[in-house]
Amino acid sequence: MLPMRTFRTCYLCHCFKTFIFRNMTNAVSEPNPMSKQLYDMAKQLNVKNEALVKVMNNHQDKLKSYNESRWFELFQYLSQYDFKSSDLLEIIDSYPDILSVNRKDLHKCMNAWTNFRFDDKKLRQLIVLQPSCLLLDEKQILSRIPKLLAFVGNKQNRLLEMISYSPNVLFDNWKDLQSKLDYLLLNMELGPTQFVTTSVMSSTLFEIKCRHDFLVKLGLYKNRDIKNNPNLLTNNPALKKIIETNDKQFAVKVAGVTAEEYFVFKRLFKKQLEKEDDDDNFDENEYFIDDC
């Protein structure tokens, strides 16, 4: 049994620690009071206080470099296109540096987008989902959109879907994009409806070719027999399963082989393509020498 003095000391220590713990718990559980500045800002932007605080906390380092006027300018301008305040806050949460785009550039960008007469609601949905659409200059949009439309049957909604899954189609080198689109349409015999709702355009051409060729060699991907029945549906794996999986998942779940087997094929396929490129370059050089 403990001596009385020792017992009292231990009991007092226990009470003190319990008191401290309870106070710390209460302090942590209580939310930080919202500053009047943020409260006024939320009111002027017509957004919920909690939503604004959350965005501020998510991007403290980036957002502190933008003053309130940048927020008001963005909200004021894009609200003319029927963007809701909650949508605009979502855009900033997704891409804080959108606040760096000035009103003049925003106007040129939105003017170019609306020039193609996309469905207003669907265009707004795209911009909220992919704020990078607002970073393009007028010339980029006016040049790139017609080219992309030609590959999706000039269907505007299809194009908006493709951009929502792969916004890089607006920025990437056009020859690289065209090579991927040609391969999907001609080699894999896919129609626009089969690839616009996948992220295939975000993949490299090598990745697309490698996985397609692997399935072809395994007899799991077959082209249509145009002579016998061009309308016959194939049992080929869905493009989403082919592309939107990592190497191991693709090997095991789609191709039905071990991951190691696909890794070996991938290395060999890469060497094969590199050799073909070297041969093509050699032939071109030989042609120019003969021509001289």
C-alpha contacts under 8 A as a table, 3 or more apart, distances in Angstrom:
res1	aa1	res2	aa2	distance
2	L	6	T	6.37
2	L	7	F	5.92
3	P	6	T	5.39
3	P	7	F	6.14
4	M	7	F	5.01
4	M	8	R	6.13
5	R	8	R	5.22
5	R	9	T	6.29
6	T	9	T	5.14
6	T	10	C	6.20
7	F	10	C	5.20
7	F	11	Y	6.06
8	R	11	Y	5.07
8	R	12	L	6.08
9	T	12	L	5.21
9	T	13	C	6.18
10	C	13	C	5.08
10	C	14	H	6.12
11	Y	14	H	5.02
11	Y	15	C	6.23
12	L	15	C	5.09
12	L	16	F	6.09
13	C	16	F	5.09
13	C	17	K	6.11
14	H	17	K	5.21
14	H	18	T	6.14
15	C	18	T	5.09
15	C	19	F	6.16
16	F	19	F	5.13
16	F	20	I	6.25
17	K	20	I	5.11
17	K	21	F	6.04
18	T	21	F	5.12
18	T	22	R	6.17
19	F	22	R	5.32
19	F	23	N	6.33
20	I	23	N	5.25
20	I	24	M	6.15
21	F	24	M	5.13
21	F	25	T	6.10
22	R	25	T	5.11
22	R	26	N	6.25
23	N	26	N	5.13
23	N	27	A	6.14
24	M	27	A	5.01
24	M	28	V	6.21
25	T	28	V	5.27
25	T	29	S	6.11
26	N	29	S	5.16
26	N	30	E	6.10
27	A	30	E	5.47
28	V	31	P	7.43
34	M	38	L	6.67
34	M	39	Y	6.61
34	M	53	V	7.82
35	S	38	L	5.39
35	S	39	Y	6.24
36	K	39	Y	4.89
36	K	40	D	6.04
37	Q	40	D	5.26
37	Q	41	M	6.11
38	L	41	M	4.89
38	L	42	A	6.03
38	L	49	N	7.65
38	L	52	L	7.79
38	L	53	V	7.59
39	Y	42	A	5.24
39	Y	43	K	6.29
39	Y	49	N	6.29
40	D	43	K	5.07
40	D	44	Q	6.24
41	M	44	Q	5.16
41	M	45	L	6.11
41	M	68	E	7.75
42	A	45	L	5.15
42	A	46	N	5.84
42	A	47	V	5.24
42	A	48	K	6.30
42	A	49	N	5.58
42	A	52	L	6.48
43	K	46	N	5.02
43	K	47	V	6.53
43	K	48	K	7.77
43	K	49	N	7.76
44	Q	47	V	7.98
45	L	72	F	7.05
45	L	75	F	7.16
45	L	85	S	6.83
46	N	85	S	6.29
47	V	51	A	7.01
47	V	52	L	6.87
47	V	85	S	6.08
47	V	86	S	6.20
47	V	89	L	7.80
48	K	51	A	5.23
48	K	52	L	6.40
49	N	52	L	5.35
49	N	53	V	6.29
50	E	53	V	5.13
50	E	54	K	6.12
51	A	54	K	5.13
51	A	55	V	6.38
52	L	55	V	5.22
52	L	56	M	6.16
52	L	89	L	7.50
53	V	56	M	5.03
53	V	57	N	6.09
54	K	57	N	5.13
54	K	58	N	6.11
55	V	58	N	5.02
55	V	59	H	6.40
55	V	89	L	7.74
55	V	92	I	7.82
55	V	93	D	5.57
56	M	59	H	5.48
56	M	60	Q	5.51
56	M	63	L	6.85
57	N	60	Q	5.34
58	N	93	D	7.53
59	H	62	K	5.55
59	H	63	L	5.88
59	H	93	D	7.63
59	H	96	P	7.33
60	Q	63	L	5.46
60	Q	64	K	6.03
61	D	64	K	5.79
61	D	65	S	7.49
62	K	65	S	5.96
62	K	66	Y	7.72
62	K	96	P	6.88
62	K	97	D	7.50
63	L	66	Y	5.46
63	L	96	P	6.71
64	K	67	N	7.20
66	Y	70	R	6.35
66	Y	71	W	7.89
66	Y	99	L	7.09
66	Y	100	S	7.80
67	N	70	R	5.84
67	N	71	W	7.28
68	E	71	W	5.22
68	E	72	F	6.36
69	S	72	F	5.08
69	S	73	E	6.00
70	R	73	E	5.15
70	R	74	L	6.28
70	R	99	L	5.96
70	R	100	S	7.61
71	W	74	L	5.32
71	W	75	F	6.18
71	W	99	L	6.68
72	F	75	F	5.16
72	F	76	Q	5.79
73	E	76	Q	5.20
73	E	77	Y	6.09
73	E	103	R	6.98
74	L	77	Y	5.41
74	L	78	L	6.11
74	L	99	L	6.94
74	L	103	R	7.23
75	F	78	L	5.53
75	F	79	S	5.83
75	F	85	S	7.07
75	F	88	L	6.69
76	Q	79	S	5.49
76	Q	80	Q	7.12
77	Y	80	Q	5.75
77	Y	81	Y	7.88
77	Y	103	R	7.22
78	L	81	Y	5.42
78	L	82	D	7.13
78	L	83	F	6.07
78	L	88	L	7.96
79	S	82	D	5.02
79	S	83	F	4.90
79	S	84	K	6.66
79	S	85	S	7.51
80	Q	83	F	7.32
83	F	87	D	6.22
83	F	88	L	6.71
83	F	124	R	6.88
84	K	87	D	5.09
84	K	88	L	6.45
85	S	88	L	5.13
85	S	89	L	6.25
86	S	89	L	5.10
86	S	90	E	6.20
87	D	90	E	4.98
87	D	91	I	6.27
87	D	128	V	6.30
88	L	91	I	4.97
88	L	92	I	6.40
88	L	128	V	7.35
89	L	92	I	5.16
89	L	93	D	6.16
90	E	93	D	4.96
90	E	94	S	6.08
90	E	128	V	6.93
91	I	94	S	5.10
91	I	95	Y	5.97
91	I	96	P	7.53
91	I	98	I	7.85
91	I	127	I	7.91
91	I	128	V	5.46
91	I	129	L	7.54
91	I	131	P	6.01
92	I	95	Y	5.02
92	I	96	P	4.48
92	I	97	D	7.43
92	I	98	I	6.48
92	I	99	L	7.38
93	D	96	P	5.82
94	S	131	P	7.45
95	Y	98	I	5.86
95	Y	131	P	6.56
95	Y	132	S	7.79
96	P	99	L	6.26
97	D	100	S	5.43
97	D	101	V	7.71
98	I	101	V	5.65
98	I	131	P	7.49
98	I	134	L	7.77
98	I	135	L	7.71
99	L	102	N	7.59
101	V	105	D	6.50
101	V	106	L	6.58
101	V	135	L	7.49
102	N	105	D	5.59
102	N	106	L	6.24
103	R	106	L	4.99
103	R	107	H	6.05
104	K	107	H	5.17
104	K	108	K	6.44
105	D	108	K	5.14
105	D	109	C	6.12
105	D	137	D	7.21
106	L	109	C	5.11
106	L	110	M	6.05
106	L	134	L	6.77
107	H	110	M	5.31
107	H	111	N	5.89
108	K	111	N	5.10
108	K	112	A	6.22
108	K	137	D	7.05
108	K	138	E	5.72
109	C	112	A	5.24
109	C	113	W	6.40
109	C	134	L	6.24
109	C	135	L	7.61
109	C	136	L	6.41
109	C	137	D	5.68
109	C	138	E	5.28
109	C	141	I	7.74
110	M	113	W	5.04
110	M	114	T	6.11
110	M	134	L	7.42
111	N	114	T	5.30
111	N	115	N	6.07
111	N	138	E	7.88
112	A	115	N	5.04
112	A	116	F	7.32
112	A	138	E	5.57
112	A	141	I	6.38
112	A	142	L	6.42
113	W	116	F	5.99
113	W	117	R	7.58
113	W	118	F	7.67
113	W	141	I	6.99
114	T	117	R	5.20
114	T	118	F	6.54
117	R	120	D	7.79
118	F	122	K	7.44
118	F	123	L	6.35
118	F	156	Q	6.43
118	F	157	N	7.64
119	D	122	K	5.41
119	D	123	L	6.09
119	D	157	N	7.81
120	D	123	L	5.19
120	D	124	R	6.23
121	K	124	R	5.20
121	K	125	Q	6.24
122	K	125	Q	4.98
122	K	126	L	6.19
122	K	157	N	7.75
122	K	160	L	7.53
123	L	126	L	5.07
123	L	127	I	6.31
123	L	160	L	7.28
124	R	127	I	5.18
124	R	128	V	6.21
125	Q	128	V	5.23
125	Q	129	L	6.15
126	L	129	L	5.08
126	L	130	Q	5.79
126	L	131	P	7.85
126	L	160	L	6.86
126	L	163	I	7.78
126	L	164	S	5.92
127	I	130	Q	4.94
127	I	131	P	4.94
127	I	132	S	7.53
127	I	133	C	6.02
127	I	134	L	7.22
128	V	131	P	5.71
129	L	164	S	6.88
130	Q	133	C	6.09
130	Q	164	S	6.47
130	Q	167	P	6.96
131	P	134	L	5.77
131	P	135	L	7.65
132	S	135	L	5.22
132	S	136	L	7.43
132	S	167	P	7.63
133	C	136	L	6.03
133	C	167	P	7.62
133	C	170	L	7.93
136	L	140	Q	6.15
136	L	141	I	6.60
137	D	140	Q	5.49
137	D	141	I	6.63
138	E	141	I	5.42
138	E	142	L	6.23
139	K	142	L	5.20
139	K	143	S	5.95
140	Q	143	S	5.27
140	Q	144	R	5.87
140	Q	170	L	7.77
141	I	144	R	5.32
141	I	145	I	5.81
141	I	170	L	7.60
142	L	145	I	6.05
142	L	146	P	7.21
143	S	146	P	6.50
143	S	147	K	7.19
144	R	147	K	5.40
144	R	148	L	6.36
144	R	170	L	6.61
145	I	148	L	5.21
145	I	149	L	6.07
145	I	170	L	7.91
146	P	149	L	5.06
146	P	150	A	6.41
147	K	150	A	5.45
147	K	151	F	7.16
148	L	151	F	5.43
148	L	152	V	6.82
148	L	159	L	7.13
149	L	152	V	5.27
149	L	153	G	6.41
149	L	154	N	4.51
149	L	155	K	6.56
149	L	156	Q	6.93
149	L	159	L	6.32
150	A	153	G	5.66
150	A	154	N	5.32
151	F	154	N	7.18
151	F	181	L	7.37
151	F	192	P	7.35
152	V	155	K	6.01
152	V	158	R	6.51
152	V	159	L	6.55
152	V	192	P	5.22
152	V	193	T	7.97
153	G	192	P	7.42
155	K	158	R	5.43
155	K	159	L	6.54
156	Q	159	L	5.14
156	Q	160	L	6.36
157	N	160	L	5.11
157	N	161	E	6.26
158	R	161	E	5.10
158	R	162	M	6.29
158	R	192	P	7.65
158	R	193	T	7.31
158	R	196	V	6.36
159	L	162	M	5.06
159	L	163	I	6.23
159	L	196	V	7.19
160	L	163	I	5.14
160	L	164	S	6.15
161	E	164	S	5.09
161	E	165	Y	6.47
161	E	196	V	5.97
161	E	197	T	6.09
162	M	165	Y	5.30
162	M	166	S	5.93
162	M	167	P	7.61
162	M	195	F	7.75
162	M	196	V	4.31
162	M	197	T	5.97
162	M	198	T	7.34
162	M	199	S	7.84
163	I	166	S	4.90
163	I	167	P	4.53
163	I	168	N	7.51
163	I	169	V	6.61
163	I	170	L	7.54
164	S	167	P	5.90
165	Y	196	V	7.56
165	Y	197	T	6.54
165	Y	198	T	6.13
165	Y	199	S	5.17
166	S	169	V	6.15
166	S	198	T	7.93
166	S	199	S	5.50
166	S	200	V	7.60
166	S	201	M	5.86
166	S	202	S	5.48
167	P	170	L	5.94
167	P	171	F	7.63
168	N	171	F	5.17
168	N	172	D	5.71
168	N	201	M	7.70
168	N	202	S	6.60
169	V	172	D	5.71
169	V	177	L	6.91
169	V	201	M	6.99
169	V	202	S	7.86
172	D	176	D	7.37
172	D	177	L	6.94
173	N	176	D	5.51
173	N	177	L	6.49
174	W	177	L	5.06
174	W	178	Q	6.02
175	K	178	Q	5.04
175	K	179	S	6.16
176	D	179	S	5.22
176	D	180	K	6.52
176	D	205	L	7.92
177	L	180	K	5.20
177	L	181	L	6.22
177	L	201	M	7.45
178	Q	181	L	5.03
178	Q	182	D	5.96
179	S	182	D	5.18
179	S	183	Y	6.16
179	S	205	L	7.50
180	K	183	Y	5.12
180	K	184	L	6.27
180	K	201	M	7.14
180	K	205	L	5.71
181	L	184	L	5.17
181	L	185	L	6.19
181	L	201	M	7.96
182	D	185	L	5.21
182	D	186	L	5.69
182	D	187	N	7.52
183	Y	186	L	5.33
183	Y	187	N	4.97
183	Y	188	M	6.43
184	L	187	N	5.89
184	L	188	M	4.97
184	L	189	E	6.22
184	L	190	L	5.71
185	L	188	M	6.01
185	L	189	E	4.83
185	L	190	L	5.03
185	L	191	G	6.31
185	L	192	P	7.95
186	L	189	E	5.13
186	L	190	L	7.54
188	M	212	H	7.56
188	M	223	N	7.13
189	E	223	N	6.88
189	E	224	R	7.91
190	L	194	Q	6.11
190	L	195	F	7.18
191	G	194	Q	5.44
191	G	195	F	7.00
192	P	195	F	5.46
192	P	196	V	5.86
193	T	196	V	5.78
193	T	197	T	7.22
194	Q	197	T	6.90
194	Q	198	T	7.85
194	Q	239	L	7.22
195	F	198	T	5.38
195	F	199	S	7.85
195	F	200	V	6.83
195	F	239	L	6.97
196	V	199	S	7.74
198	T	201	M	7.80
198	T	239	L	7.40
198	T	240	K	5.74
198	T	244	E	7.79
199	S	202	S	5.46
199	S	203	S	7.12
199	S	240	K	7.68
199	S	243	I	7.49
199	S	244	E	7.06
200	V	203	S	5.27
200	V	208	I	7.71
200	V	239	L	7.86
200	V	240	K	7.73
200	V	243	I	6.11
200	V	244	E	7.68
201	M	204	T	7.57
203	S	207	E	6.41
203	S	208	I	6.86
203	S	243	I	7.63
204	T	207	E	5.22
204	T	208	I	6.46
205	L	208	I	5.14
205	L	209	K	6.07
206	F	209	K	5.16
206	F	210	C	5.86
206	F	270	K	7.93
207	E	210	C	5.17
207	E	211	R	6.21
208	I	211	R	5.59
208	I	212	H	6.10
208	I	243	I	7.24
209	K	212	H	5.18
209	K	213	D	5.88
210	C	213	D	5.28
210	C	214	F	6.09
210	C	266	K	6.61
210	C	269	F	6.73
211	R	214	F	5.10
211	R	215	L	6.32
211	R	242	I	7.02
211	R	243	I	7.99
212	H	215	L	5.31
212	H	216	V	6.21
212	H	221	Y	7.38
212	H	242	I	7.92
213	D	216	V	4.98
213	D	217	K	6.19
214	F	217	K	5.28
214	F	218	L	6.37
214	F	262	Y	7.92
214	F	265	F	7.58
215	L	218	L	5.05
215	L	219	G	6.21
215	L	220	L	5.04
215	L	221	Y	5.30
215	L	255	A	6.46
216	V	219	G	5.05
216	V	220	L	5.80
216	V	221	Y	4.74
216	V	222	K	6.39
217	K	220	L	7.59
218	L	221	Y	7.70
218	L	255	A	7.74
219	G	222	K	6.78
220	L	236	N	6.42
220	L	237	P	7.59
220	L	255	A	7.38
221	Y	235	N	7.70
221	Y	236	N	5.00
221	Y	237	P	7.11
222	K	234	T	7.22
222	K	236	N	6.61
223	N	234	T	7.68
224	R	229	N	7.68
224	R	230	P	6.17
224	R	232	L	7.09
224	R	233	L	7.81
224	R	234	T	6.90
225	D	228	N	5.68
225	D	229	N	5.94
225	D	230	P	5.84
225	D	232	L	7.99
226	I	229	N	5.63
226	I	230	P	4.15
226	I	231	N	7.94
227	K	230	P	6.62
229	N	232	L	5.49
237	P	241	K	6.74
237	P	242	I	6.83
237	P	254	V	7.25
238	A	241	K	5.42
238	A	242	I	6.48
239	L	242	I	4.92
239	L	243	I	6.04
240	K	243	I	5.36
240	K	244	E	5.36
241	K	244	E	5.64
241	K	245	T	6.34
241	K	250	F	7.43
241	K	254	V	6.93
242	I	245	T	6.67
242	I	250	F	6.43
242	I	254	V	6.87
245	T	248	K	7.91
245	T	249	Q	5.70
245	T	250	F	5.63
246	N	249	Q	5.37
246	N	250	F	6.05
247	D	250	F	5.12
247	D	251	A	6.10
247	D	259	A	7.07
247	D	262	Y	7.67
247	D	263	F	7.85
248	K	251	A	5.18
248	K	252	V	6.15
248	K	258	T	7.79
248	K	259	A	5.00
249	Q	252	V	5.34
249	Q	253	K	5.46
249	Q	254	V	7.17
249	Q	259	A	7.93
250	F	253	K	5.60
250	F	254	V	4.99
250	F	255	A	6.27
251	A	254	V	5.91
251	A	255	A	4.93
251	A	256	G	6.01
251	A	257	V	5.40
251	A	258	T	5.98
251	A	259	A	5.26
251	A	261	E	7.87
251	A	262	Y	5.98
252	V	255	A	5.92
252	V	256	G	4.69
252	V	257	V	5.13
252	V	258	T	5.64
252	V	259	A	6.38
253	K	256	G	5.62
257	V	261	E	6.62
257	V	262	Y	7.39
258	T	261	E	5.38
258	T	262	Y	6.85
259	A	262	Y	5.32
259	A	263	F	6.21
260	E	263	F	5.01
260	E	264	V	6.23
261	E	264	V	5.33
261	E	265	F	6.35
262	Y	265	F	4.99
262	Y	266	K	6.00
263	F	266	K	5.08
263	F	267	R	6.37
264	V	267	R	5.31
264	V	268	L	6.36
265	F	268	L	5.13
265	F	269	F	5.91
266	K	269	F	5.03
266	K	270	K	6.13
267	R	270	K	5.23
267	R	271	K	6.44
268	L	271	K	5.16
268	L	272	Q	6.18
269	F	272	Q	4.95
269	F	273	L	6.26
270	K	273	L	5.25
270	K	274	E	6.18
271	K	274	E	5.05
271	K	275	K	6.15
272	Q	275	K	5.16
272	Q	276	E	6.26
273	L	276	E	5.01
273	L	277	D	6.16
274	E	277	D	5.09
274	E	278	D	6.23
275	K	278	D	5.02
275	K	279	D	6.15
276	E	279	D	5.04
276	E	280	D	6.14
277	D	280	D	5.06
277	D	281	N	6.18
278	D	281	N	5.12
278	D	282	F	6.13
279	D	282	F	5.02
279	D	283	D	6.18
280	D	283	D	5.14
280	D	284	E	6.24
281	N	284	E	5.12
281	N	285	N	6.22
282	F	285	N	5.16
282	F	286	E	6.13
283	D	286	E	5.04
283	D	287	Y	6.13
284	E	287	Y	5.06
284	E	288	F	6.40
285	N	288	F	5.24
285	N	289	I	6.28
286	E	289	I	5.12
286	E	290	D	6.23
287	Y	290	D	5.23
287	Y	291	D	6.06
288	F	291	D	4.93
288	F	292	C	6.24
289	I	292	C	5.26
